[in-house]
Amino acid sequence: MSFLSDLTEPLIEQGLVARTAVQGCSEDEIAALMRAQGVTELPRAYREFLAWGGRNPYWLSTSGEWDYDWLLGAKDVAREIVVDDHQQDFTPFAEAFVLQTFQGYLFFYFRASDLAKDDPHFWVYAEQTPLAESEGTFTDWLREMFDHLPEAVRLRREFGRE
């Protein structure tokens, strides 16, 4: 089993995630994301996530925008945040890959120098605050979301949001 399968299968078996909700991107869709964001490679772990369940990953977390269709234009959203909203230079992000945005005020990205790595940290741009490196690697971040999912589902059910 893969890392992602090992994390996902118990959640499916417990009824916390519907098997049909876990949809991956095809190789053509991953290639389209790379073209849309102007990169020629992606970190191995992120690419595996996209292929496993990253087409519409809201089964894992509803925080932020990070589905396939959104990611096709996420670099443009990042550019708007940096250039239009904060009058800053977009050059440091031009060769990066934006993996998630949050309501038009911040985004997560892999730096160009990290795209060839297996499982890099990602970086966070948040308005006028200094750039911040994630505390763990991409898969550490995924594992945290997987670990939190049972509690999130319980709360959504408790408050009638599911």
N, C-alpha and C positions, 0 to 999 in steps of 0.2 A: 504494500500500500504506500501511497505517497504521503508526504507531510500533510497536505490539505485534506486528503481522504481520511487520514487518521483523526483529524480535528472535526471534520464534517459528519462522518458516519454516526458517531455517538449522538450528535444533536438531532439527526434525522430519526434515529431509532427511538429517542426520547420524545419525539413529536414536537420538538422545538423549531425545526426547520422542515419545510416540505421539500421532498426530493426534487419536485418539479421547479422549485424556486432557484435551485443551484444551476445556473446556466453559464457556460463558458463561452468565450469568444473563439471563433474559428481562426485558423492561421491567416486567412484573408483579412479578417477584421483586425487582428493584431497588426498586420502589415499596414492596414489603412490608418490605424491610430498612429503608428510610427511616421507615416507620410504626413498626416495632418499636423503632427507636432514637429516635423522636420528632424527626426532622429533616425539613426541607422541601426541602433541596437537598444535593448532593454535589459535590465538586470534579470538574471535567470529566475530568481524567486518571484519577481513581479510578473514576468511572462507566464510562469506556471500558474499564478493566481488568476490572471486573465483567462487562461485556457480552462481552468477548473471551474471557477464560479464568478468571474469578474465581469460578465456581460451586464448584469443587473445586480450588483452586490448588496442591494438593500436588505436582503435576507440576513446579512451579517451585521450591518450597521446602517442606520438611517441618518447618521450624522454626516453632513457634507454632501457634495455632489460628486459622484465618482463612477457613474455607469458609462457604458460604451458610447452611447449617443452623446452624452455630455462631454466626455473626454475628447471627442473629435474637435470640439471648439474650445476646450479648456485653456489652451495656450493663449487664445485671443482674450479670454476672460482675465487671465493673469496679466496680460499686457495692459488691459484697461485698468486693472487695479494699480499697477506700478506706474504707468505713464499718465493716464488720464486722471486718475483719482489723486495721485501723490507726486506727480511731476518728477518722477525719478527715471533713471536710465534703465532700459530693459536689457541692455547688452549682457549682463551676467546671467540672464535667464533664457536668452535666445536659443541656446543649444541644449537646454534642459528638457526634461519630460515632466509635465504637470500631471500628477496622479490624483489630485483631489482639490476641489475648491470649496469654500464655505461662504455662502451668501454674499459674495462679491467683496469680501474684505480680507480674506487670506487664502493662501493655497499651499499645498504640499508639493514638493517636486524632487526629482532626482537630478543632481548636477550632471553636466555632460561628462565629467571625469568619473562618475559613478555608474554610468550606463553599462559598462562592460563587466562590472562586478557581479558576483553571484547573489549576494544578499546585503546590499549596502544600507546605511542609514539614509534617511531622506531629510530634506530641509524644509523649513517653514518660513514663509514670508507672511508677515502680519502687519499691515499698515506701516506705521512709523517706528515699529520696534526693530531691534537688530535681528538679522537673520539668525535662526536657531536650528541646530542640528537635532534630529530626533534622539531620544534617549537610547533607543535600541535600534536594531536593524528592522527592515521591512517585515520580516517574518516574526520578530518579537512583537511588533505592533499588531500584526494579524492575530497572534496567539492571545494577546490581551483582549482583543475584541471577541474571539471565540470563548475565552474564559468568562467574559462579562455577559455573553448572550443569554444564558439561562435566567439570570436575574432581570435582564432587560425584558425578556419575554414574559416573565412572571408579572412584572410591573405593568406592562402593556395590557395583559389579560385582566389584572386586578382593576385597572382603571377603564376597562372597556374599550381599549384602543386597538384590539385585535380580534 
